[in-house]
Amino acid sequence: MARSLITLPVSVPRGQVFTVRVLLQHPMEGGFRVGADGRVLPRDIVRRFRCLYDGEAVIEAELFPAIAANPFLEFSVRAADSGSLLFVWEGDHGFYQREQRSVVVT
């Protein structure tokens, strides 16, 4: 499991837009570099990121080999109701990770 850092406010006034920042520690090997042994390093990237707010998609992103290691995403969400944000990463070699955070709408 990769280490993630997710930043968002704990509580938000109803209707207000808030910022979500997501960082995932992942090497993001593009499959183009040559290792010390002269062989091409196998591709190992996070291919897809999704965030759902109470089951409804807020953002979906498709990532490609050119993205840097430890991908960082920042996006905005409008506070509708108290609930949870579900973050899902999918990648090569069966990589799959889910994280969940709660937000309280006042």
C-alpha positions in Angstrom: 0.0 0.0 0.0 1.3 3.4 -1.0 1.4 6.2 1.5 -1.1 9.0 0.8 -1.4 12.5 2.1 -4.9 14.0 1.8 -5.7 17.6 2.9 -9.2 19.0 3.2 -11.1 20.9 5.8 -12.9 19.0 8.5 -16.0 21.3 8.4 -17.3 23.6 5.7 -20.3 25.9 5.5 -23.1 24.6 3.2 -22.6 25.7 -0.4 -19.0 26.8 0.0 -16.3 25.6 -2.3 -13.4 23.9 -0.6 -10.0 22.7 -1.9 -8.8 19.1 -1.7 -5.1 18.2 -2.1 -4.0 14.7 -2.7 -0.5 13.3 -2.8 0.3 9.7 -3.4 3.8 8.3 -2.8 4.4 6.2 -5.9 7.6 5.8 -8.1 5.7 6.3 -11.4 8.2 4.4 -13.5 7.3 5.2 -17.1 8.9 2.1 -18.7 11.4 4.0 -20.7 14.5 4.2 -18.5 17.3 1.7 -18.5 18.4 0.3 -15.1 22.0 -0.3 -13.9 21.9 -3.8 -15.5 21.1 -2.4 -19.0 17.5 -3.6 -19.0 14.5 -1.3 -19.5 12.8 -0.8 -16.1 9.2 -2.1 -16.3 6.4 0.4 -16.4 4.7 0.9 -13.0 2.3 3.9 -13.0 -0.9 4.9 -11.4 -3.2 5.0 -14.4 -6.4 6.4 -12.9 -7.6 8.5 -10.0 -11.2 9.1 -8.9 -12.8 11.0 -6.0 -16.4 10.4 -5.1 -18.4 12.6 -2.7 -21.1 10.4 -1.2 -21.0 8.1 -4.2 -21.1 10.8 -6.8 -18.0 11.4 -9.0 -16.3 14.7 -8.2 -13.2 14.2 -10.4 -11.8 11.4 -12.6 -8.3 11.7 -14.0 -6.4 9.4 -16.3 -2.6 9.5 -15.7 0.1 8.7 -18.2 3.8 7.7 -18.0 5.0 11.3 -18.3 3.6 12.3 -14.9 6.2 12.7 -12.1 6.7 10.4 -9.2 4.5 11.0 -6.2 1.6 12.4 -8.2 -0.1 15.5 -6.6 -3.6 16.6 -7.5 -5.6 19.6 -6.3 -9.3 20.2 -7.0 -12.3 22.0 -5.7 -15.6 20.6 -4.3 -18.8 22.4 -3.4 -20.0 21.4 0.1 -23.5 20.0 -0.3 -24.1 17.7 2.7 -22.1 16.1 5.4 -20.6 12.9 4.1 -17.5 11.2 3.0 -15.0 11.6 0.2 -13.7 8.3 -1.3 -10.3 8.5 -3.1 -9.5 5.6 -5.4 -6.2 5.0 -7.3 -5.7 2.2 -9.8 -2.4 1.3 -11.5 -0.2 -1.2 -13.2 0.4 -4.7 -11.7 -2.9 -4.7 -9.9 -2.2 -1.6 -7.9 -5.4 -0.5 -6.2 -5.8 1.8 -3.2 -8.8 3.4 -1.5 -8.8 6.1 1.2 -11.8 7.8 2.8 -12.2 11.1 4.6 -15.2 12.8 6.2 -16.4 16.3 5.8 -19.0 18.0 8.0 -21.2 20.6 6.4 -22.5 23.3 8.8 
